[in-house]
């Protein structure tokens, strides 16, 4: 009897991560690559590699017909989308369902509903999960103007189909609303093909807390704790931690319970992340969205729970029940993840593609590095600039932070500029050590001082 076979529709460090999980689960791997990735580390590790197109993502990693044809031609049983690219596009699981291929993720209808931010807010309300004061879907300025006046300024405009900060604008005064609406409308239409927006109250002192959930097809739903992703720049996460610090236990318990209630209420299956905005001043939390995939920051959860999230994803997709109950989940210590990117932090984080001439990763009992890079590797201008994720752990946050400082000081990268100097500056800030941060902390406090320090 042949081993089951999984096609990985992704690249970079997440492709390496999935390949290793499949190997440990006795599964064969088929990797699709673009011409730019034929000699990549994932391509060296996979059992079979199929080139599906040129470097441009619309002709390769976003080409669903080609991916499905490759899957059928390679006799795979399942497809894992990783994160990014097609990971939250319901058309991929739909194509899998039509062609008898297992999709390692939630159902297409679930993905479609939760991909619409307005619909997701409605579902959360139905499940008695708190949502911030806001509107339904809006495409006319007059509607958003009326709702903004009702909510009160400042407000936040968001794209209904959006993510990653695109189609998002903070408006502090009524006179700026029209211009912000037009910019968000056009950006949403261009980026997502859907200009629908919604507006909500802007929380000025907020933390970003998310809950990792797992759900099987036998009615079992569990959570694996929370992650704090408040260290952000332009709505992009820079550092993530498990678990959050400085928040009342009653509040974090309620956040986990809300995530479970939502997952049960919508009959969610596989892995997912329910994201919340925490109003620190009011000690209240509000639903933001559900990411229907494995997260970039999933390693911090794995490190404090000992649960391999990718293996659990595969297990659920192949029709098995979760390998644990909620009572089996134990939390030990603290974990911090830093995203190391090929960017120049002194030049507005401009990407720095090129060939890596030296690449020495840190190692030790309390350090994990997820990467696809190596000495001689070419950072392509066609893709995300992420080079590695450094995860440091400790019995408590202070020790985890000490181990992260040591790890970053030992990480050697030459040939391209990286954001490591910025990460070191950030984690040495007293506010970070004390956990006195919010989602605007980096932009309002850290960046201005960092850019001035060498002048």
Beta strands, then each sheet from edge to edge (+ up, - down):
strand 1: 5-8
strand 2: 28-34
strand 3: 48-53
strand 4: 78-80
strand 5: 102-103
strand 6: 155-159
strand 7: 169-171
strand 8: 197-201
strand 9: 206-215
strand 10: 221-233
strand 11: 236-242
strand 12: 270-279
strand 13: 284-291
strand 14: 334-341
strand 15: 343-344
strand 16: 350-351
strand 17: 354-355
strand 18: 358-360
strand 19: 367-371
strand 20: 378-379
strand 21: 386-394
strand 22: 412-414
sheet 1: 3+ 2+ 1+ 4+ 5+
sheet 2: 7+ 6- 8+
sheet 3: 13+ 12- 9+ 10- 11+ 14- 21+ 19-
sheet 4: 15+ 16-
sheet 5: 17+ 20-
sheet 6: 18+ 22-
end
